[in-house]
Amino acid sequence: TRNIVRGVATLSAEIVVHAFADEEQRRRPVSAASSRFQHAVYEFLPAPGQLVGEKTEAGYTGNERTHEDAVAYAAGRLEARSYVSLGGFGGYLIVGFDHSIARMESGYDFSIEGNAFDTSSEPGVVWVMQDVNGNGEPDDTWYELAGSERDNPATRRGYSVTYFRPASDGEPVRWMDCDGREGTVDRVNAHAQPYFPAWIAGDSYTLGGTLLPDNIVQEGGEWHPQAFAWGYVDNYGADRLEGAPSVDATVVANHLRISDAVDAAGEPVNLPEIHFVKIQTGVLAKAPAIGEVSTEVAGIYDFNLLK
């Protein structure tokens, strides 16, 4: 700023110092009161899909009209151990924990439950964040957990899709990707409600993330979304249960390692602990009768608290 004092010009500047918490300050130790499950839902923004806005006996009212309504819905569903659908590609959910999830020297660190079964996987990409600035908000850097498709030529990072509100609730939802390719999220007879999220204010919105390969295979006149080997959620892969303790043996839980975190260039990063987790639908694909591939999540928990 520039000030004039008795004819003499003086200059002054305001300096903003950003302080970052050190490792001890941002570590939130496990206590007797700590929950093994997610503590809070920070964001819930699904892509259009056949289970978005659906009314069910489990309490999904289909009347979520604001962002706050949607977040409260997702939090209630997860607390009840019921699934939350992320819709098509890019749909995501962000949760936090009331303690730090530490990276173990070996084995798994945390787990995410879905509803996959043999011949039906809808893989979601997992991202993690450490609370570097210590403010308790997911506003630092996200790191992807690299899975088995990390080096697959069909996997793309930094991919995005824009979804357009249909003229009527009974029409498919049109999309266009960052390459200009177009398609639709088709309607499925069993799900008659609007597929475009009611709380989106505009006529379109864009979602992005890592795109995994199309995993739908046709066999004998039927379409089956196949599993990837490991590293994704709602995925009937080798990291499901794995003979280790589980909250509920009837639910498929994919176990994950913080040591698999990579940066935007795909290079490994060394995170001693995490505080936030994001799950993102990773596949952009559909098939007759089964509709779009859409990741479902039923719970996120600290695997170490089960040992």
Secondary structure, 3 states (H helix, E strand, C coil): CEEEECCEEEECCCCCCCCCCCHHHHCCCCCCCCCCECCEEEEEECCCCCCCCCCCCCCCCCCCCCHHHHHHHHHHHHHCCCCEECCCCCCEEEEEEEEEEECCCCCCCEEEECCCECCECCCEEEEEECCCCCCCCCCCCCEEECCCCCCCCCCEEEEEEEEECCCCCCCCEEEEECCCCEEEECCECCECCCCCCCCCCCCEEEEEEEECCCCEEEECCEEEECCCCCCCECCCCCCECCCCCCCCCCCCEEEECHHHEECCCCCECCCCEEEEEEEEECCCCEECCCEECCCEECEEEEHHHHC
